[in-house]
Amino acid sequence: MGSREIPLEKANEHNKSCTQDTDFLTTAITPSYPPSMLRIFVCSQTAAKFKARVTKAANTQTLTFNTDTNLTANATYMFEMLVHSGDTINFQFGTALTMSVFRVQEIMMGTQ
């Protein structure tokens, strides 16, 4: 199996305190092999909206996952999003909370 066939770990956080509507990753994610896909696994201890902040060429858009509804507290979710060259990605919650688990892997398109 080649190195591009193995998902790349891009984020791995546990029991992290998050401030409302504030990026919680210290360093934003940039794709290593664009175009690719980010597979996002998340579980928070409080119900809240979960958002991605996508920046390209100094233009930032906020995208809300789960059809713009709160994630259920202590339930696990998995989301996918496409990323391209020049993108930087960070994440936020719509409520201050403690995030139980947050993991992101970059999946190269040829391995999907």
Secondary structure, 3 states (H helix, E strand, C coil): CCHHHCCEEEEEEEEEEECCCCCCCCCCECCCCCCEEEEEEEEECCCECEEEEEEECCEEEEEECHHHCCECCCCCEEEEEEECCCCEEEEEECCCEEEEEEEEEEEEHHHC
